[in-house]
Amino acid sequence: MARKSTLFCAAKASDGPADTSSADPIDRSYFARFTMGNAALEREVLELFAAQAPVYLGRLRAARIAKDWKDAAHTIKGSASAIGAWRLARMAEMAEKIDIGAEVARTEGYREEALGAVAEAIEEVCRHIARLLAAP
């Protein structure tokens, strides 16, 4: 059991591509560059992410074959990366690497741990987005 916890603890310990820590679930300076500082576009992208993230998490939960699992995790990773949600992107990347069909993944509970980590990170990002969108 220690091995599986190590996988996700390592991913949780760093936020961004350069392992820079940030208190916010979204790297706002990265996101502003991504949207070229367009506040309306930022809002639209964040609203879209908040609406779609639970859908993709549902697809990850429902995945019973490796391809569906990897596709859902990859989609979450890409969406998170687009808005600078580095911690979530790392959790999804770790999940994407799990072969849910492998015996060890079942016996060690890797799938469930990955689901929990991704769900927690999505919830954190979505709460943060709600606060951002509610701000005047």
Secondary structure as a PSIPRED ss2 file (coil, helix, strand):
# PSIPRED VFORMAT (PSIPRED V4.0)

   1 M C   1.000  0.000  0.000
   2 A H   0.000  1.000  0.000
   3 R H   0.000  1.000  0.000
   4 K H   0.000  1.000  0.000
   5 S H   0.000  1.000  0.000
   6 T H   0.000  1.000  0.000
   7 L H   0.000  1.000  0.000
   8 F H   0.000  1.000  0.000
   9 C H   0.000  1.000  0.000
  10 A H   0.000  1.000  0.000
  11 A H   0.000  1.000  0.000
  12 K H   0.000  1.000  0.000
  13 A H   0.000  1.000  0.000
  14 S C   1.000  0.000  0.000
  15 D C   1.000  0.000  0.000
  16 G C   1.000  0.000  0.000
  17 P C   1.000  0.000  0.000
  18 A C   1.000  0.000  0.000
  19 D C   1.000  0.000  0.000
  20 T C   1.000  0.000  0.000
  21 S C   1.000  0.000  0.000
  22 S C   1.000  0.000  0.000
  23 A C   1.000  0.000  0.000
  24 D C   1.000  0.000  0.000
  25 P C   1.000  0.000  0.000
  26 I C   1.000  0.000  0.000
  27 D C   1.000  0.000  0.000
  28 R H   0.000  1.000  0.000
  29 S H   0.000  1.000  0.000
  30 Y H   0.000  1.000  0.000
  31 F H   0.000  1.000  0.000
  32 A H   0.000  1.000  0.000
  33 R H   0.000  1.000  0.000
  34 F H   0.000  1.000  0.000
  35 T C   1.000  0.000  0.000
  36 M C   1.000  0.000  0.000
  37 G C   1.000  0.000  0.000
  38 N C   1.000  0.000  0.000
  39 A H   0.000  1.000  0.000
  40 A H   0.000  1.000  0.000
  41 L H   0.000  1.000  0.000
  42 E H   0.000  1.000  0.000
  43 R H   0.000  1.000  0.000
  44 E H   0.000  1.000  0.000
  45 V H   0.000  1.000  0.000
  46 L H   0.000  1.000  0.000
  47 E H   0.000  1.000  0.000
  48 L H   0.000  1.000  0.000
  49 F H   0.000  1.000  0.000
  50 A H   0.000  1.000  0.000
  51 A H   0.000  1.000  0.000
  52 Q H   0.000  1.000  0.000
  53 A H   0.000  1.000  0.000
  54 P H   0.000  1.000  0.000
  55 V H   0.000  1.000  0.000
  56 Y H   0.000  1.000  0.000
  57 L H   0.000  1.000  0.000
  58 G H   0.000  1.000  0.000
  59 R H   0.000  1.000  0.000
  60 L H   0.000  1.000  0.000
  61 R H   0.000  1.000  0.000
  62 A H   0.000  1.000  0.000
  63 A C   1.000  0.000  0.000
  64 R C   1.000  0.000  0.000
  65 I C   1.000  0.000  0.000
  66 A H   0.000  1.000  0.000
  67 K H   0.000  1.000  0.000
  68 D H   0.000  1.000  0.000
  69 W H   0.000  1.000  0.000
  70 K H   0.000  1.000  0.000
  71 D H   0.000  1.000  0.000
  72 A H   0.000  1.000  0.000
  73 A H   0.000  1.000  0.000
  74 H H   0.000  1.000  0.000
  75 T H   0.000  1.000  0.000
  76 I H   0.000  1.000  0.000
  77 K H   0.000  1.000  0.000
  78 G H   0.000  1.000  0.000
  79 S H   0.000  1.000  0.000
  80 A H   0.000  1.000  0.000
  81 S H   0.000  1.000  0.000
  82 A H   0.000  1.000  0.000
  83 I H   0.000  1.000  0.000
  84 G C   1.000  0.000  0.000
  85 A C   1.000  0.000  0.000
  86 W H   0.000  1.000  0.000
  87 R H   0.000  1.000  0.000
  88 L H   0.000  1.000  0.000
  89 A H   0.000  1.000  0.000
  90 R H   0.000  1.000  0.000
  91 M H   0.000  1.000  0.000
  92 A H   0.000  1.000  0.000
  93 E H   0.000  1.000  0.000
  94 M H   0.000  1.000  0.000
  95 A H   0.000  1.000  0.000
  96 E H   0.000  1.000  0.000
  97 K C   1.000  0.000  0.000
  98 I C   1.000  0.000  0.000
  99 D C   1.000  0.000  0.000
 100 I C   1.000  0.000  0.000
 101 G C   1.000  0.000  0.000
 102 A C   1.000  0.000  0.000
 103 E H   0.000  1.000  0.000
 104 V H   0.000  1.000  0.000
 105 A H   0.000  1.000  0.000
 106 R H   0.000  1.000  0.000
 107 T H   0.000  1.000  0.000
 108 E H   0.000  1.000  0.000
 109 G C   1.000  0.000  0.000
 110 Y H   0.000  1.000  0.000
 111 R H   0.000  1.000  0.000
 112 E H   0.000  1.000  0.000
 113 E H   0.000  1.000  0.000
 114 A H   0.000  1.000  0.000
 115 L H   0.000  1.000  0.000
 116 G H   0.000  1.000  0.000
 117 A H   0.000  1.000  0.000
 118 V H   0.000  1.000  0.000
 119 A H   0.000  1.000  0.000
 120 E H   0.000  1.000  0.000
 121 A H   0.000  1.000  0.000
 122 I H   0.000  1.000  0.000
 123 E H   0.000  1.000  0.000
 124 E H   0.000  1.000  0.000
 125 V H   0.000  1.000  0.000
 126 C H   0.000  1.000  0.000
 127 R H   0.000  1.000  0.000
 128 H H   0.000  1.000  0.000
 129 I H   0.000  1.000  0.000
 130 A H   0.000  1.000  0.000
 131 R H   0.000  1.000  0.000
 132 L H   0.000  1.000  0.000
 133 L H   0.000  1.000  0.000
 134 A H   0.000  1.000  0.000
 135 A C   1.000  0.000  0.000
 136 P C   1.000  0.000  0.000
